[in-house]
Structure formats: structure tokens, C-alpha cells
Amino acid sequence: DTAVSQTPKYLVTQMGNDKSIKCEQNLGHDTMYWYKQDSKKFLKIMFSYNNKELIINETVPNRFSPKSPDKAHLNLHINSLELGDSAVYFCASSQDPGRRGYTFGSGTRLTVV
Amino acid sequence: GENVEQHPSTLSVQEGDSAVIKCTYSDSASNYFPWYKQELGKRPQLIIDIRSNVGEKKDQRIAVTLNKTAKHFSLHITETQPEDSAVYFCAASEYGNKLVFGAGTILRVKS
């Protein structure tokens, strides 16, 4: 029973397209995140929601829009995809990130061609 | 905001030797420091963590030390095995609501 699940696992799409990545957690955590991992493996935070409320919105292009319909789900929609958006996107959740860290999803490898 | 620096970026050791990865952080208010292991093509997974009121923590072959005064913490892996080969990330908790990660260390254990 997967704790944090993301779909799809792989996504190959053309420049200019719009795509969505979905994330669900069954851990009962209040906080969920999106991180981007680039080709150099660097993990950079993009967004965070706590109980459906946006609490962190890092410097990310407006083409990226998160949506949290409830505290167990956090989706990421990307408009007008660019080559530079190619990366692995990880969803994560935490009950108390200041004391217990994160549980990560399996990642979505996005390739823009 | 918090900034975490991690060294070395790559580390090669012979099987059975020890490996040490070091991180420094900038925000003295940070109080939680986890370490994650990411195998090729997999998700990062928490392997050990330490809070600021503790100086050292050990779990079998892995240990973490924290020096709050100097604002640095380290991961120690003893008796390394080929399955320890992975990317290791340190992190620091900023404002208690997010983790800021180091750039990662690629550890290769040669058999």
C-alpha cells in the first residue's frame, strides 16, 4: 500500500503542451510539497500546501500551478511546457517537517521534446 | 533563508572502508537535520535524522554528528558495502515548515 503515490511515472511531451501530474498520500499528513530534481540531482522546493492552503510558493514561473482539492491530494499543472522543464518532479508529504522529515513519492520523469 | 552546503560532491571508497559526508547550514534557528539516500531511479528515503538538542545519533553502520556552534553536521558510514552506493542528501529544516537540501554526494563503493 503505497504511502505517497504519483502519476504518471513517466511523461514525454512536446514543447508548448499543457500537462498535469497527480499526487496522493494516505499517511494522514497535513503538509504536501512539490520538489524539482534537475539533471545535477539538486532538489529544489517549488510549492507547499498545509491542509489545502498554499504556504510556500518559491520563485517558479507562472506556468506552474499547484492545486490541492483536499489535504490528501496535491496536483501540479504545467502550461506551455519548455525544454528546461525536463526534470524529475517529486511529491512529498510530512506531518511535522521540523521534526520528522518527508516521505517522498516515486517521482515523475518529465521529458519535453 | 537557509542555505545548506554539502561536501564532497563525489566520494569513492573501497568496500569495508568508512565514508564521511559533511554539511554546513547558515540559519542558526534550524533545529532538525535529516539525511536521505537516493538510489538510482528511486525516491529519496530518510535514513537517519538528528535534532539540535542532540550531538550524535547512531543506527547500526550509520551515524550523524551535529555541531551547533559551528553549524555543521556529518554523516558517517562504517564498513561500507556495495549497496551503500547511492546519492546522499543532507537537509536542514527552515522555519519548521520545509526542508532545504544540500546538493548531494554521489557515493561509490568499490568491491
Interface residues (C-beta under 8 A of the other chain):
Chain A: T31 Y33 K40 K41 F42 L43 K44 I45 S48 N50 I55 I56 F90 D96 P97 G98 R99 R100 G101 Y102 T103 F104 G105 S106 G107
Chain B: N31 Y32 P34 Y36 Q38 K42 R43 P44 Q45 L46 D49 R51 V87 F89 A91 S93 Y95 G96 N97 K98 L99 V100 F101 A103 G104 I106
